[in-house]
Amino acid sequence: MTAAVPEVLLLDGVLDAEQAAATVRSILADQLPDGAIPWFRGGHLDPWDHTEAAMALDTAGEHAAAEAAYRWLADHQNADGSWYAGYTEGEVTNASKETNFCAYVAVGAWHHHLSTGDDAFLERLWPTVRRALDFTVGLRLPDGPIAWRLDEDGTAPQEALLTGSSSILHALRCGLAIADYLEEPQPDWELAAGRLRHAIAHHPERFLDKDRYSMDWYYPVLGTALRGPAAAERIARDWDRFVVPGLGARCVSDRPWVTGGESAELALALWACGQSDRAVEILRWIQHLRHTDGSYWTGYVFEDDAIWPEERTTWTAGALLLAVAALGGDHATVAVFGGDQLPSGLVVNDCCTA
């Protein structure tokens, strides 16, 4: 690391200065020379988790490393604006194209710009962001959601995922913020964002049923579709189904398995809807997943008292750092995940918004 850890990453009972520095180093240690951030050294990379880890590096002031991660995305973007769903050491290992993976570069790009004030970076990455969001919006379905993937044969299932669509909404709003800043209007994104937000908030039947997954519970909040009473009501509704006191959040409701990434993202969603005390409590609970080198185990099966899987993932550490940064008042993280500083998108009064 090149600088002291910012105070925004210090949180009593979660991270002190030495611990925060170690967690940042754990991500840097797994980043490859070309900027790629796999789940762990020698492991799989997907564009979404790569971007989440890059955002975490920006919260720590590791801006050069974060910029290298965005250069990797620019260098590996497909001609149609997409990325493949999986890479291992530079080789494609999953040739499908998942829309939320492709869109998330917009969240990272806006976060990096807010962290650094680097206009030249934003202008260089803008064509990458524009192509990525055009690809994503090109797979929207008639009733507002966006198809969750494009298969290798060029076909797209006419199905949408609530978690993925919530993430896409967040990406579209960040993309619109970039477009506004660069004075490059994107009315098609604005319309898509409005219809998507309406579907997420009011039409759960338009998405595949993944109700057993905790991400479908909190992602409409994390992805900025819900705020205020609607967000609080959603969190309260399934709290007891997913949260295991003292351990964290389950990945799925019917398994005795808590995961660090879902728990940290839940904490970020709690902060976003004004429940900071609960957010801090969740982050303190998941310190049982912390390794001595500052990284975090992916999950814990509490019925067996067993770490599983036996991997420490960059995105788990990244999610925790982002949640701590939001609670600490980091300007870029607050602006990106708070939602109230992002363009809202339009909702038109037609059959898609009934």
N, C-alpha and C positions, 0 to 999 in steps of 0.2 A: 504494500500500500504506500501511496505517496504522500498522504496527509493524515492528520488526526481525524478520528471519527467525529462527524458533526453531532452536536448535542441532541438533535432531533432523534437520533438512534439510541438514546439512553432512556431506559424506562425501568423504574424500580421493580425488582422482582422478576424482570425479564432479561434485560441487557444492561450491563455496565460497560464502561469504555473498552476494557480489555475483551469482554465477551463479544461486543458488537464488532470490534476489529477482527476477531477470530472468525466470526460468521462471514464477514465480507471476504476475508482471505480464502475461506473455503470455496466460495464461488469463483474467485480469481484463479485458484489452483486448478479448477476443472475447465476453465476457458482455454480453448485451443489457440495456437498462434494466429490462425486466420480470423479470429473473433468469434467462432462458434462456441456456444455454451450448451453442451449436452447435459442430459440429466445427471450424469457422473462421468468421470474420465473413462473412455472406452465404450460408453453407452450410447443410447439413442438420443437424438435431438428432434424436437418438433418446434415449429416456428413460434407457437404461442408461449410455451414454457421458456424458450430461449429469450423471448422479449420480456417476460416477467422478470427473469434473472437480470437482464440488462437494466431494467428500470430500478431494481434494487441497488445495482452498482451506482446508479446516478444519485440515489439518496445518500450514499456514502461519500460522494465527491469523486468517485472513480469514473470521471467523464470520458477519458480516453478509452478505457476498456469498454464502456457502454457504446461509444461511437463505433468502435471496432465491431461490436455485435450487430449494429445497424448496417454497417458496410457489408457484413456477411450476408444479410438479408438482401441488400441491393444486388450483390454479386450473384446470388443464387435464385433470383426471381425468374419464374418462367415467362415466356413471351406473352402469355395470356393474363399476366398479373398475379398468378398464383404461386404457391410453394407446395411441394409435396408434403404429405403428412408425416413422413419419417425419414431421417438420415442417420447413418452411422459412419463416423470418420469420413464424411464427405460423399459417401455413396448412398443413393436412394434405396431405402428399405421398405417404404410404403408409398406406392405411386398414386394413391388416391389424393384428392385435394379437398381438405376440410375448410369450409368457408370461415368459421370463426378463427381458425389458425391463420388464415390469409389476411383477415381484416385487422388483426390485433396490432400490426405494425403501426397503425395510426395512433393507437393509445401510447405506444412507446415513443414514437416520434414527437408527439406533442409534449409528453412528460420530459423528454430530453431537452427540448427547446426551452420549456419553462425552467428547467434546472440550470441551464447554461446561458440562456439568452443568445445562443448562436444562430443568427439568421442565416448564415451561409450554409450551415448544416441542414436547416429546414428546407432551404431552397434546393439543395442537392438531393435530399430524400423525397421531396414532393412528388416527382414522377413515379417513384416506387409506391408511395402511399396512394396516389391517384389510380394507378393501374390495379393495385390490390383491392381497393374499394369498388372500382368499376367491375372487377371480376365478381366480387361478392354480391353486389346489387344485381348483377346480371342473372343470378340464380334465385331471385325472389319468387315467391309463389303468389298466386292471385289474391289470397286473403291476408297478405301482410308478412308472414314469416318468410324465412330464407332457407332454401334447401340446404341440408347440413353438409353435403359433400358432392363432389363430382368424381365419378368413378374413372378408372383407368381407361375404360372404353369410351369415355366421353359422355356417358349418360348420368343423369342426376336423379336420385330417388325423390319423389314428390313428398318428402317428409322433412319436418323441421324439429330441432331439439330446443327445448326451452332454455337450457343453460347456454348452449351455443348462440342462440338468437339474442339472449340478453347481453352476451359479450359482444356480439356484432353491433347491437344498438350502441353500446359504449364506444366502440370503435368508430361508428358513423358520426357520433357527436364530436369525438375528438378530431376526426377528419374534417368535419365542418368548421371546427375552431381553427384548424390549420388553413383551410380554404379562406375563411374570413380574414385571417391575419395576412395571407399572401394576396388577398383581393382576387381570388380565383373562384367565383361562385360555382356551386355544385347543386343545382336545384333537384336533380334526380336523387342524390343522396338525402337531401332534406325530406323529400316526399317519402322515400323508403324508410327513413328513420321514424317519421311520424306514424306510418302505418304499422311498422314493427313494434313501436312502443305501445300502440293501442292494442295490438294482438296480445302482447305479453301481459299487459295490465288487465285485460278484460276477456280474453278468449283462450283459456288454457286448453280447450278442446282442439285447438288448431296445431298442437304440438304432440309429439309422441309421448306416451305415458312412461315417464321415468321417475315417478313419484317416490320410489324407494331411495333415490339418490339425494343426499343432502344438498348437492349443488343445485338441483332444481328447486330446492326450498329457498336458499338465500341469494341465488344469482339474480333474480329480478330486482333485488335491492342493490347488490354489488354492481350490477350493470346499469344502474341509474334509472331503470324503468319505474320503480316505486320509491316514493319518499313520503314523509309525514305519517299520518294515521294508517295509510295503506301498508306502508313498510312495517310499522310497529305491529300491526295486526298479523301480517304474514309471519314475522319472526315469532310472535307469541304462539301462533297456531301449532307449530310443530317443534317447539323448543324441547319438550320432554321426549319426543320421538327420536331426536338426533343427538342431543347433548348428553354426555356422560360426565356428571360432576367430578371434578378433580382430574379428568383425563383429556377431555377435548370433545370434538365432534366426530360422530361416526361418518364413514364414507357412505354406507348404505344402512337403512334403518333396521334391517333384519340380521345384521352381522355384528359380532362383538369386536369390532375393529375401528379404532379411532385413527385418524390420519392428520399429520401436521399441516399439510397444504390446505385441506378443507377447513381445519380449525382456524388457521391464520386468516384465510379469506373470510370466514364467518366473522372474525374479529374486525376485519376491515369493513364489512357490511354493517356490523353493529355500530361502529364509529360513524359511518355515513348516515345512519338514521338516529343519531343522538344518544346511543347507548354505550358511551365510552367506558363506564365502569365495568360493564359486562365484557367489553372487548378486552380490557386489561386482564380481567380474571381468566378469560380463555387463554390468552397468551402466557400467563403464568402457569396455567395447568400443563401446557404442552412442553414445558421445559424438561419433562421426563424423557422427551425424544431427543434431547440435545446430546451430541457426541463431544468428547473432550477436545476435538479440533475445531469446534464451533459450528460444524455442519449439523444437520438434523435428519434423523431417521424418518423414512416416509410414513410408517405406521406401526401400530402396536395392537396385537390381539390380546385383549385383557382377560378373556376366559382361560387362555393358555399361558399368560404372563410371558408373551413372546414378541420380540421385534419381528415384524414382517411387512414387506419383503426386506431382505437384508441389503438395503441400499440407502444411501444418503444423497438426496436429490437437491440439485441447485435451485429448483423451483420451490421446494419446501422452504429452504433458507430465504429465498427471494420473497415469498409471500409474507413470511414473518417480518422481514425488514420493512416491507411496504406498509404493513399494518402498524408497526412501531413508528414509522416516519409520519404517517397520518396522525396518529395520536400525539406525536411530538410537534405537529404544526408545520411540517415541511411544506413549503409553498407549492411546489410542483405536484406533490402527491395529493395534497388537499384539493387543489384545483381540478385535478384529473378525476379523482374518485368522489369528491363531494358532489359534483354534478351541477350545482347551481351556477357555475361559471361556464358551462358548456352550452352551445346552441341546442335548442330543444327539438328542432325538426317540426314539420307541419303535419297536421292531421286533416285530411280532406273529408268532407261529408258525402261519402259514397258507400257502396256496398261493403267495402273493405273495412269500414269503421263502424259498422252497425253493431 
